[in-house]
């Protein structure tokens, strides 16, 4: 710490150059924060996936539907404790921008399958009693300011009604929350019975099944047994873990992880060139001063440490500012986009990774100039001065 | 004068310049008593600065031994030499070599960063050193805000702040006008007489050399006493 003033003063030797370098670091880490926060939303479902649950979808794709009659057959498979189903409704609220998942479900079965969802008992009972009732997650209720008793019209993009209409109206009977803070509650659930009765087509079908494995059951064996039952039928199945299901679902948007990695890779490579150049210039300009430090008794290691610390300091100044602004923007985005892309979150893990990257980038950018400073010959440097 | 502070025995220094070997110092013997003030004169390339570098542990002899304050420098590692320099020797350069980003006070304090003194103690010692060179009122000034003579005084304060026994001055007045140069030389005399510092000064300036107790002439790698002050 006693060298801090020296390091600080050296870092600001050329104010404009340092400011521009800090600005480039700032932009890089702002981008890192934003991409991490948004990327988190895409893989949030994967992280919270329950290893004790399996998902059964149509072998062709998630879009293809499965007969409701499969439920009993799946339930009787060895190793299956319970089964429920859900279907992608794909509607929007008031405006096409207000899209969020809506699933017609069997209320009791579904909430039994997802015990992490908490809902007051009286609200849940009211939901079960009301054929046109619905419940929403806290995140969604907050986004649209809904409260119990509201009537929510959802415009269907897929499922038109038997009467030709595309507006489905639901009575909001309850608001649920999740025990798992990483799991999204930007979700509207309504009665499958109502959906089945009122939809214009594809009656007797569901989107996918969710099964809970019995104690000690082998997931791979159960998945094989389920799929084997429906082999050579018009609707063959593909059973996988929730994690695999969530990943395949997100791949509809493209390989987000790869895109994020490529963008960040390019940004950080450029950043290393910019800041490495800054540090090289900075060391070149003060060869004689470094030689004087060595003359006074600063060891080679101390000089190496001073130059490296300067590089890390510049990275931290720009990087922490970038992360801080990124955090603020992510907070805003998370609220504004809760319906469309829930789970936007700058996790403590991402912040830690960001800080580790600042230090690593500082070391990489500063290592060659620092070695040059360390290996500097006092006599040669003073003679050149 | 009493004990010998620095002793060079059979010191040679040969540099490799391309394929050619250049012998700058040749089998040199020299004793510098504690409390001495020696001026070393001689033409460019005669080996004066090389001699100073050897005495300061900045360079190692090709042959022979350099002993300062009982420590044999020629056998020390680089980090041992760094440590030794920080405790036993102060350097004063022709172009002052202050760090432009630090104030006079912080420049003087630099060598003390290598000690275990508290920041309060460091500040106190730096203030005393600046006071000795008569620049207490310029403590918060940056080098660019000081005259050449004042910069050299700050450099002298930096050289003495850790209370070394030996001061090595390489053309300390080479960049100054006559009057300012004389002021600096008088200050060096005070440090020698009143504070007991042993001073070895390399100079081209015969008038500057007059301020020393004795003058040595360096030529073609050998030393010769010119006169006693």
Interface residues (C-beta under 8 A of the other chain):
Chain A: X2 X3 X5 X6 X9 X10 X12 X13 X288 X289 X292 X293 X294 X295 X296 X297 X298 X299 X300 X301 X302 X378 X379 X382 X385
Chain B: X53 X56 X58 X59 X78 X79 X82 X83 X84 X85 X86 X87 X91 X93 X95 X97 X99 X100 X101 X102 X106 X110 X111 X113 X114 X119 X158
